Amino acid sequence: MSLKYNEKIIPLAKELRTNATPQENHLWYDYLSSYPVRFQRQKTIDNFIADFYCHDAKLIIEIDGSQHYTVEGQQKDEFRTEMLEGYNLTVIRVTNRQVDDNFQGVCLFINKIVNERLETKETQ
């Protein structure tokens, strides 16, 4: 199933790639860009832009900063996750602080989830 996207938000996705947070850049350049399964940065899906997306594992990784911990931010995240899970995608969230303080642990967690998703895909 091909994922639909809103082409009007592609320029914003490109801008977000150019102006990524330090944590997004760290995760991308020091792990995901050379990961054995392909990831994309700032992938447009429906009316959303996922920080990182892996088509093979049907996985979205979101890196959450402080704006995600307000009531409004949490409500938006819940809605967004529900919509994206409607495409049979799994959404995982890690915080900026986790990337800063436990980068190796974040990488191990991502690797575990990717492998679980790929194993599930193979048994279907």
N, C-alpha and C positions, 0 to 999 in steps of 0.2 A: 504494500500500500504506500503510495507516494504521499508525503506530507504536504498539506496545503500551506501556503504562506501568503502574507500580504506584501506584495512587491513595493508598496509605498514606504515600508520601513527598512528596506535594504540600505539606503544611504545612512540611516542611523546605525545599523549594524556595522557598516564600514567605519563610521566615526568611532564607535565603541571599540573596535579592534585597534584603531590607531591610538586611542586614548585609554587603553586598558589600565586597570588599577595595578599597583605593584604586585599584589597577590595573584591576580590573573596572569600577569606576565611571568611571574615565578613558576606557577603551575604549568603554563604553556611551554615556556622555553626550557625549563629544567626537568620536564617529565612528559607531558602529553604530546608535544610535537614529535617526539621520537618513540612514542608508545607503539608497540607492534600492531595494535588495532587502530585504525584511523579515527581521529577526533577532528572536529571542526570548531573554530572559535566564532562566537557571536552568530549563531545559526538562527535564521528566521524560521519560525514554526507557527503557523496560524497567525495571530496578531502579536506574537511574543518573540523575544530574542533570547535564546538560551546562551548562557556563558560558554558552555562547551557541550558538544553533541557527538555521540558515537552511534552511527546508523546500525552497525552490525550488532551492537549490544542493546540497541533501543534505549539508550541511557543519556540523560541530561545531568550535567553537573552545574550547580549554581554556587557561586562564591558570594556569601552574604556579608555585607557591611552593616554599619549601625542603622541605616534607614530601614532595614528589615525587621528591626525589633520594636518598632512603634506598633500601636494597635492597627493603624491603617496599613502599614507595611506587611504585617502578618496576615491581614485579611486579603490583601492583594496576592500575597504568596500562596495562600490556601486556594484562592480562585484559580490562579495560574497553574498550580500543580494539578488541580482537579481537571482542568481543561486539557493539559498536556498528557495526563494519564489516560484520557479518553482516546488517545492515539496509540494506546498500548505501550507507552513510554514509562520508564522509571525515572523519577526525579530525586536526586540526592543533593543535599545541601551541606556545605562546609563553610565555616566562618573565616573571615580574614585572619582572626587570631589563631585559628587552627593551622592555617597555611603558614603563618609567621612562626608559631611556637612548636609545631609538630609536623613539619613538612613530610618527613618520612612516613609518619603514621597516616597522613592524608593519602599519600601515594599508595600505601599498602591497602587502605580501605577502598580506594578507587579500583585497584587491581582485583581485589576480592569480588567486588560487585560486578565488574566487567566479566570476570570468569564465570560467576554464577549465572549471569544473564546469557552468556554464550552457551553454557551447558544446557540451560532451560530451552533455548532456541533449538539446539540440536535434538532434544528429545521430543520436540513437538512434531 
